[in-house]
Amino acid sequence: MADLNADMFRDYDYRNTGPFFSPKMGFVYGLTWAKMAIEKAEKAGIPPAERKVLLARDARKIEAELVDAVAAGFFGSLVCIF
């Protein structure tokens, strides 16, 4: 993981080229993004019942298990996603 390009991460997405993204990594990213969302919601004073995250993707082809892994990371953090 030392060779990861830190510039590929954003608050709102992950950018990378090549076959490097695995379901295990997707789950960890989901957990991380959920933590970031919770921290931002707390700072903004948004009550837990109103905290929601939209999980979306563009038209590029992506394996369903990767999307499921990211969603599982959010669910594991008890973040409501749409």
N, C-alpha and C positions, 0 to 999 in steps of 0.2 A: 504494500500500500504506500510505500515511501515514494513511488514514482507517480502518484496521483497529481494531476495538475489542479491546484487549488482554485484556479480561475474558472473551472468548469462548474462551480457551485454558485447558485444564486438563492435568495430567499424564496424564490418562486419556482425554480426548476433546476435541472441537472443537464449539463451539456457535455457530450462526449462523442467521439467517433471510434468505431471499431467494436469488436465483440467483447467488451470488458465488463459490462453490467450483468450481474448475476442475480437470481432471485434472493439469495442471502443478502447481497448488498442492497437490493431494493427494500428489503424489510428494515435494515438498519437506517437507510435514508428516510423511510417513512417515519420511524421513531424519532429521528433527528428533526425532521421538518415539523412533526407534531409538537415536539418540545419547543421549537422556535415559535410556532403559532400560539402555544399556550403562554409563553413569556410575553409575546406582543399583546395578546388579549388582556393579560393581567395588567400590563403597563397602561393599556388604554381603558381599563376599568370595565371591560366587557364581562358580564356574569357568566359562569360556566354553562348555564342553560341556553345561552345565546351564542356560544362559540361554535362556529361551523366552518368547514374548509371545503372548498371545491377542488376535487381531484379530476383533472382533465388532461387530455393529450391532443396533439395535432394529428394530421392525416397520415403521418409517417407510420410505416408498419412497425409494430412492436408486439412481442410475444405476450400472450395473455397472462402467463405466469409471472411476468415482471410487474405488470400492473397490479395483479392480485397481491404480490409481495409488498409493494409500496402501500397498498390499502391496508394490508394486515398490520403494518407498522403503525399506521394511524389508529386503527382499531385497538391495537395493543396499548396505546396511550390514552384511550378513552376519548378520542377526538371524533366528533361527528363529521363524517365526510359525505359529500354528494357527488 
